[in-house]
Amino acid sequence: MTDDNRRYVFLSATFLSKQYKSIPVEALENAVFFFGSKRSWLFPATREEMLEARKQSAKYLEFDEDFKSLIRHKEDQKQVFWLLPGKDFSEGSALLEALTDPASGENYLPLILDENWWLTEFSSKDAKYSQDAGLIVKNFKQGEFDYDAVTELLYQSNPTLVPTLYWAES
């Protein structure tokens, strides 16, 4: 059973596609999907998108229909962020800010996308996932999706979020 005050943030569509059936329904229902990929890689609408999806190392087009239905359901709930093609973490921040934190009853705080904060106020001793402030800044400024950097960004911005690649209930 999951703790009702935790909101999991799944960071990889590929990893999630392989484990979603083993995750409790309550955890999935409350979760946020925060993906570094393009929506069109899973749901291509044109021939060009289909060709681009086929070029990806992840086999997005082979994800099962139940998993794709889950993603559409989460999109309907406004709980899915796709980093690409825009590479704009402020859009992910807006998605989180519109959600209520079950631990506090308040909306989530914005992602800390302030380079100065990371380089002067962030203390590596307070890091949980990545101590490299420069990497975290580079990651959000360039619209990259290094898992450790994204995880630290999410955690520092909203410590009650539980960013994860692999389901392992603790």
The 8 nearest C-alpha neighbors of each residue, nearest first, counted from 0:
[[1, 2, 23, 25, 168, 26, 3, 24],
 [0, 2, 3, 26, 25, 168, 23, 5],
 [1, 3, 4, 5, 0, 26, 6, 25],
 [4, 2, 5, 1, 101, 6, 102, 26],
 [5, 3, 102, 101, 2, 6, 100, 159],
 [6, 4, 3, 2, 7, 160, 159, 161],
 [7, 5, 30, 160, 161, 29, 8, 4],
 [6, 8, 161, 30, 162, 160, 9, 5],
 [9, 7, 162, 31, 32, 30, 161, 163],
 [8, 10, 32, 163, 164, 33, 11, 162],
 [11, 9, 33, 34, 164, 163, 8, 32],
 [12, 10, 13, 14, 34, 9, 15, 164],
 [11, 13, 15, 14, 16, 34, 10, 9],
 [14, 12, 16, 11, 15, 57, 17, 59],
 [15, 13, 11, 17, 16, 12, 164, 18],
 [14, 16, 12, 18, 17, 19, 13, 11],
 [17, 15, 13, 14, 18, 19, 12, 66],
 [18, 16, 15, 14, 19, 13, 20, 62],
 [17, 19, 15, 20, 21, 16, 14, 22],
 [18, 20, 22, 15, 21, 16, 17, 66],
 [19, 21, 18, 22, 17, 23, 16, 24],
 [22, 20, 19, 18, 23, 166, 24, 17],
 [21, 23, 19, 20, 24, 27, 26, 18],
 [24, 22, 26, 25, 21, 27, 0, 1],
 [23, 25, 27, 26, 28, 22, 29, 20],
 [26, 24, 28, 23, 27, 29, 1, 3],
 [25, 27, 29, 23, 24, 28, 30, 1],
 [28, 26, 30, 24, 29, 25, 23, 22],
 [27, 29, 25, 26, 30, 24, 73, 31],
 [28, 30, 26, 27, 6, 25, 31, 7],
 [31, 29, 7, 27, 6, 28, 8, 26],
 [30, 32, 8, 78, 79, 33, 7, 9],
 [31, 33, 79, 9, 8, 34, 80, 78],
 [34, 32, 80, 10, 79, 9, 31, 8],
 [33, 35, 81, 10, 36, 11, 80, 32],
 [36, 34, 82, 144, 81, 83, 33, 37],
 [35, 37, 83, 34, 81, 82, 38, 40],
 [38, 36, 83, 39, 40, 81, 84, 82],
 [37, 39, 40, 41, 42, 81, 36, 83],
 [38, 40, 43, 42, 41, 37, 48, 44],
 [39, 41, 52, 38, 37, 42, 43, 59],
 [42, 40, 59, 39, 38, 60, 43, 52],
 [41, 43, 39, 40, 38, 44, 60, 49],
 [44, 42, 39, 48, 49, 45, 40, 41],
 [43, 45, 42, 48, 39, 46, 49, 47],
 [46, 44, 48, 47, 43, 49, 50, 39],
 [45, 47, 49, 48, 50, 44, 43, 51],
 [48, 46, 50, 45, 49, 51, 43, 44],
 [47, 49, 51, 43, 45, 50, 46, 52],
 [50, 48, 46, 52, 43, 47, 51, 53],
 [49, 51, 47, 53, 48, 52, 46, 54],
 [50, 52, 48, 54, 53, 49, 47, 55],
 [53, 51, 40, 49, 54, 50, 55, 48],
 [52, 54, 50, 51, 55, 49, 60, 58],
 [55, 53, 51, 52, 56, 50, 57, 49],
 [56, 54, 57, 52, 53, 58, 51, 59],
 [55, 57, 58, 54, 53, 59, 52, 13],
 [58, 56, 55, 59, 13, 54, 53, 60],
 [57, 59, 61, 60, 56, 55, 62, 53],
 [60, 58, 41, 61, 62, 57, 40, 52],
 [59, 61, 58, 62, 41, 52, 40, 53],
 [62, 60, 59, 58, 63, 41, 64, 57],
 [63, 61, 59, 60, 16, 64, 66, 67],
 [64, 62, 66, 65, 61, 67, 16, 60],
 [63, 65, 67, 66, 68, 62, 69, 61],
 [66, 64, 68, 67, 63, 69, 62, 70],
 [65, 67, 69, 68, 64, 63, 16, 70],
 [66, 68, 64, 70, 69, 65, 71, 63],
 [69, 67, 65, 71, 66, 70, 64, 72],
 [68, 70, 66, 72, 67, 71, 73, 65],
 [69, 71, 73, 67, 72, 68, 74, 66],
 [70, 72, 74, 68, 73, 69, 75, 67],
 [73, 71, 69, 75, 70, 74, 68, 76],
 [72, 74, 76, 70, 78, 75, 71, 79],
 [75, 73, 77, 71, 76, 79, 72, 78],
 [74, 76, 72, 73, 77, 71, 78, 70],
 [75, 77, 73, 74, 78, 72, 79, 71],
 [78, 76, 74, 75, 79, 73, 94, 80],
 [77, 79, 31, 73, 76, 74, 32, 80],
 [80, 78, 32, 74, 77, 33, 31, 73],
 [79, 81, 33, 91, 34, 32, 82, 78],
 [80, 82, 34, 83, 37, 36, 35, 38],
 [83, 81, 35, 86, 36, 34, 85, 84],
 [84, 82, 37, 85, 86, 36, 81, 35],
 [83, 85, 86, 37, 82, 81, 36, 87],
 [84, 86, 83, 87, 82, 142, 81, 88],
 [87, 85, 142, 82, 83, 84, 88, 143],
 [88, 86, 85, 89, 90, 142, 82, 91],
 [87, 89, 91, 90, 92, 139, 86, 82],
 [88, 90, 92, 91, 87, 93, 110, 112],
 [91, 89, 93, 88, 92, 87, 94, 80],
 [92, 90, 88, 94, 89, 93, 80, 95],
 [91, 93, 89, 110, 95, 109, 90, 94],
 [94, 92, 96, 90, 91, 95, 89, 97],
 [93, 95, 91, 92, 97, 96, 90, 98],
 [96, 94, 92, 98, 97, 93, 107, 91],
 [95, 97, 107, 93, 98, 94, 106, 108],
 [96, 98, 95, 94, 93, 106, 99, 107],
 [99, 97, 95, 106, 96, 107, 100, 94],
 [98, 100, 106, 105, 104, 101, 107, 97],
 [99, 101, 102, 104, 106, 103, 105, 107],
 [102, 100, 4, 104, 103, 99, 5, 3],
 [103, 101, 4, 100, 104, 5, 159, 3],
 [104, 102, 105, 100, 101, 99, 106, 4],
 [103, 105, 101, 100, 99, 102, 106, 107],
 [106, 104, 103, 99, 100, 107, 101, 102],
 [105, 107, 99, 98, 100, 96, 97, 108],
 [108, 106, 96, 100, 95, 99, 98, 105],
 [107, 109, 96, 157, 106, 156, 110, 95],
 [110, 108, 92, 96, 111, 107, 156, 93],
 [109, 111, 156, 92, 112, 108, 153, 152],
 [110, 112, 156, 113, 109, 152, 155, 116],
 [111, 113, 110, 114, 139, 89, 136, 88],
 [112, 114, 116, 115, 111, 117, 136, 110],
 [115, 113, 117, 116, 136, 118, 112, 111],
 [114, 116, 118, 113, 117, 119, 120, 112],
 [117, 115, 120, 113, 119, 114, 118, 121],
 [116, 118, 121, 114, 115, 132, 119, 120],
 [117, 119, 115, 116, 132, 114, 120, 121],
 [118, 120, 116, 117, 115, 121, 122, 114],
 [121, 119, 116, 117, 122, 118, 115, 123],
 [122, 120, 117, 119, 116, 118, 123, 132],
 [123, 121, 124, 125, 120, 126, 130, 119],
 [122, 124, 130, 126, 125, 121, 131, 132],
 [123, 125, 122, 126, 130, 127, 121, 129],
 [126, 124, 123, 122, 127, 121, 130, 155],
 [127, 125, 123, 130, 124, 128, 129, 122],
 [126, 128, 129, 125, 151, 130, 154, 124],
 [129, 127, 151, 147, 126, 150, 130, 148],
 [130, 128, 131, 147, 151, 126, 148, 127],
 [129, 131, 123, 126, 132, 128, 124, 127],
 [132, 130, 134, 133, 129, 135, 123, 148],
 [133, 131, 135, 134, 117, 130, 118, 136],
 [134, 132, 136, 131, 135, 137, 118, 117],
 [133, 135, 137, 131, 132, 136, 138, 148],
 [134, 136, 148, 138, 132, 133, 137, 131],
 [135, 137, 133, 138, 134, 139, 114, 140],
 [138, 136, 134, 140, 135, 139, 141, 133],
 [137, 139, 143, 135, 136, 141, 140, 142],
 [140, 138, 142, 136, 141, 137, 88, 143],
 [139, 141, 137, 142, 138, 136, 143, 112],
 [142, 140, 139, 138, 143, 137, 86, 136],
 [143, 141, 86, 139, 140, 138, 87, 144],
 [142, 144, 138, 141, 145, 139, 86, 35],
 [143, 145, 35, 146, 138, 149, 142, 148],
 [144, 146, 148, 147, 149, 143, 138, 135],
 [145, 147, 149, 148, 144, 150, 10, 164],
 [146, 148, 150, 149, 129, 145, 128, 151],
 [149, 147, 135, 151, 145, 150, 146, 129],
 [150, 148, 152, 146, 151, 147, 145, 153],
 [149, 151, 147, 153, 148, 152, 162, 146],
 [150, 152, 154, 148, 128, 153, 149, 129],
 [153, 151, 149, 155, 150, 154, 156, 148],
 [152, 154, 150, 156, 151, 155, 157, 149],
 [153, 155, 158, 151, 157, 156, 152, 150],
 [156, 154, 152, 157, 153, 158, 151, 111],
 [155, 157, 110, 153, 154, 111, 152, 158],
 [156, 158, 154, 159, 155, 160, 153, 108],
 [159, 157, 154, 160, 155, 156, 153, 161],
 [158, 160, 157, 161, 5, 102, 154, 6],
 [161, 159, 6, 158, 157, 7, 162, 154],
 [160, 162, 7, 8, 6, 163, 159, 5],
 [163, 161, 8, 150, 7, 9, 160, 10],
 [164, 162, 9, 165, 8, 10, 161, 7],
 [163, 165, 10, 9, 11, 14, 166, 162],
 [166, 164, 163, 167, 14, 15, 18, 9],
 [165, 167, 168, 164, 163, 22, 18, 15],
 [168, 166, 165, 169, 163, 22, 164, 21],
 [167, 169, 166, 1, 0, 22, 165, 2],
 [168, 167, 1, 166, 2, 0, 161, 5]]
